[in-house]
Amino acid sequence: VKLNLAINRLAGHDMAIGRFYEQQNLYAAAVGRFQSVIADYQTTTYVPEALERLVECYLKLGLVDEAKRTASVLAYNYPGNKWYAAAYNKLAENKLVEGATPPAKKSGGFFFGLL
């Protein structure tokens, strides 16, 4: 349990640095941080966010194919995740969603789905 907490903390640290780089318009540096989260901390909850932020950075850098490829990885592995919805919306804003799977809609759970 302590090891998992330490790993999550390390992933969170890399995410914070990547977010900082992205805010400073240092997209290439941000890409490196987000890629390291995906490669080094695969079991953490930060991976979907890292993938979505990679889509953002790739679009800013003009790497459309990389953005689409990363979004498809996000769609395949995390179809109902809020980060995939955000990535899909970014692609839609840039008119790049041709053939992309729209994010799954949340049903509101079992009880509210019955109403």
N, C-alpha and C positions, 0 to 999 in steps of 0.2 A: 504494500500500500504506500509506504513512504517513497519507494522507488518511482512509482507512478506519479506521485505528487511532484517529485523532483523533475521528472521528465516533462510533465505538464508546465511546470514553472519555466524550464529552459525553453520550451516551445513558445510560451507566452512572451518571454524576453525577446526572442528572435522576431516574433510578430510585431511587438512594440517598435523595434528598430526598423522593421520593414515599413510599418505604417508611417513612422517619422520620415523615412526616405521618400515615401510616396507623397507625403504632404509638402516636402521640400522640392518636389518635381525631379527627384533623383531616381527616375524609374528603373534604370539599369541596376542600381544598387538595391532597390527594393525587390526587383526580380530575384536577385541572388539570395536575399533573406527568405523570401517566400518559398523559393525552390528548396532551400535547406530545411525549412519546416516540413515540407512534403517528403523529402528524402530521409531526414533524420528522425522525425517524430510522427511516423505514420499512424500510430495508435492513439494519437491525441485528438481532442475535439477541435483543434486549430486547423486541421487539414482542409475542411471545406472553405473556411474563410481565406486561407492561403491561396487556394485555387481560384476563388473569385477575385481576389486582389491581383493575382497574376493576369487574369483576363483584363482587368482595368489597365494594368501597366502595359501589357502587350498592345492594347488598343492605343494608348497614349504614345507608344513607340512606333506605331504604324505596322506592327507585326500581326496582321489580321488572321493569317492562317494559324499562328500559334495561339491566338486568343480563341479561335473557334475550336481548335484541338483541345485546349485546356478546359473550355466550357463543356465539351463532349465528355471528358473524363469526369468532370463534376456532375453532369447529368446522369451518367451511367452509375456512379458510385453513391451519389446523394440526391436522387431525383426529387424528393419531397423537402429538401433542405432549403431554408431561407436564403442561403448563400447562392444556391443554384438559381433561385428566382431573381436575385440581384444580378447575377451574371447574364441571365437570359434577357433581362431588361436593358442591360448595357449593350448587348448585341442588337437588340431591337431598336434602341435609340440610334444605332449606327447602320440600321437596315441590313443586318447580317444574320438574321434568324432563319433564312431560307433552309428548310429541311431540319431545323432544330426542333427538339421535343420541348413543348411548353412545360413549365413546371407543374407538378401535380397540385391540385387544389386540395386544401385541408377540408375535411368534412365536418369538423367541429366535434369529433368524437362519437362514440356509440350512441349515447343518450340524445344528443342534439341532432344526430343524423336521423333519428326516428321521428322528429317533429316535422 
